[in-house]
């Protein structure tokens, strides 16, 4: 009996220890709710800063670094859409591998200690092909998108439920111990719902009810949906959301898309948004009661493959985001926002404890105070005019630059002013390396080129139909390309032959571009643009007696992604197609004849993008000719710097590295010559306010992820559509050319040094800081240093009339040989070269 008792005791002990181990390794769920002020996580109100990173626009190998840099920049939450057409390209056939591994991405967010906001949609807009909808959805019988339509609702519910179930199975909702604290259903429907009539309201109510029924244990939101039914939180999207009010007094003020810049279109100039304005918008939002704000985008990334929407959205989706397309910090935007987030978090305890009280300090001047009965007090002082002002608040005087907010965590001392940047600026550079195969120099990366001609006209499976077909319904977006081919006989006495040079081929297309070949030769081309995708061309052609072939290659450049009924927006050559004799006035309409159609290219069918097949190497390499596939091998540029390919010298097409599409290239699509004047951050921002790169190609550099290349033996394949010279292509690595900072005596202390009790630090004055952006780098030289009245901007600083003679030597001693350095921007460091004048310190350095 005694032995049996001992065995029983040991068994009970084993069970007890097993339970303890299970409890120790189990992640307990948290309760996420909301009230009128904020999201509550386990009953505690939170002020949250979020940023969008779209997992398919980078590689899985980049995700951990992007997420960590987001956390280092002060984010609490990572927000992403879910891309239906990427995950279900064929109905009931799913893809969650590689850069579509949504579960892995969300897990990495959680492992970094951040929360996630999963915007399922499943309509996403996002400048993504077809708004994220799979093309097969268009062919479901009886379907109408985004309205009270049973076939659509059935498919939407099926996919939404699948994503929710995946997240539940992996225990990724906060209610299960995971990182997801929010989900979104639908997307910006309120912008266009009036077009759908009464069915819009019933659809939104159904979508809300369907989402809530999935029982995620976390709140759901609808952005830009003023009539979002309870318990759905309606949220704001835009450049500014400080004046937004939720549709219920029981819902918090949330901003799901603060546009950190804007997207680039082929044929457009490059938009950017000054960080002073972005920081102003963020501070105003938190000042006036907001508690959740998301940057769209925090990392924009790259539209690999044929994922761009638009049409005419560029392959780069950089978006002027705090993390650039390549995953590097964009300075000073990343650093200034990091300081802003720290300043706001210094106020968090007061922000969540009470409601704001706002009062006027004068015209375009406001003070907002968060004050509790226990003595907590934080304040925001705002100047939303464009002129600098001095205000009195609580017995103290404060200088407020135009279009700025000062944050006072203790209602007395300024932690940050949104217009005064303490963060350094980094000027990037691209270092080029040749890809020429016939060069003997050591920096040549490539071997010789080989090629294959893409046949003009019909070369594979085709079909014949009378009349002209709309392209998207014909190709189902399996390819950008659709051939329209016609053979016509011109008799000897045909009027067109009286003066063949005056015959004109007239072609009209819904878009997005076309190339016309007559008797196998390129006769002319036409392209639409982001504002109007339609194409109409008048091409002089020469016709011959007897049989003539007209081959029209129509192409798309990303499908429509926004607007009411956007799925009905067509493409392709729908006519008329006519031959016009200018001198004799004769016109023949070819539109209703029997046309032969071929979906896609012969090279696509052969899989040439992988580099396989029999490529030609002799005789001389053909250049500046249409419809050619090119191939070469190359070694990766040395080091770990991000890689790009410079496609200057090429026309238009698509490129593949080791079988992976890096996207469409189009360096011949040039931006307008006007519109790029200097940009003042003061005053309301719009997408056309701040532009650069006018009269130049919209995009010449195309990102090649490091994880896609080996050190040697890589394959680059191009399909060149209109003609180019591949020997002009070069690889480039992105590096930093200079670090700069410009700090005045009136700047606040660095936020890290802020303390309501640190009188000594405040007397010491502001600090200029520099840090090399890459590991294993140190500051190698000081290109410029001036304390006094320096002028200019990073890369073009110059001395003013007032300058300290000791500035350069002091900065050199403090910085050279170190990864980072900090210098007091005050007379106590440099002496006073001009008493009575306001002074500043400007420094430009380089790292090696």
PyMOL commands that set and color helices and strands:
alter all, ss='L'
color gray80, all
select helices_A, chain A and resi 2-25+55-57+60-72+84-87+98-100+102-111+129-132+135-139+150-169+174-176+189-191+193-196+199-213+275-287+333-346+348-351+471-475+495-502+566-568+602-606+608-610+706-708+726-728+751-753+759-764+807-815+827-830
alter helices_A, ss='H'
color red, helices_A
select strands_A, chain A and resi 32-34+39-41+44-46+48-53+77-81+115-121+180-185+219-223+233-238+254-259+270-271+292-299+309-310+357-362+365-371+377-383+389-393+396-400+404-408+416-417+425-434+450-453+463-466+481-490+503-509+513-518+521-527+535-541+546-555+559-560+577-581+587-589+594-599+628-634+643-646+653-657+660-665+691-692+701-704+714-720+730-744+767-771+779-788+820-824+840-847
alter strands_A, ss='S'
color yellow, strands_A
deselect
rebuild
show_as cartoon
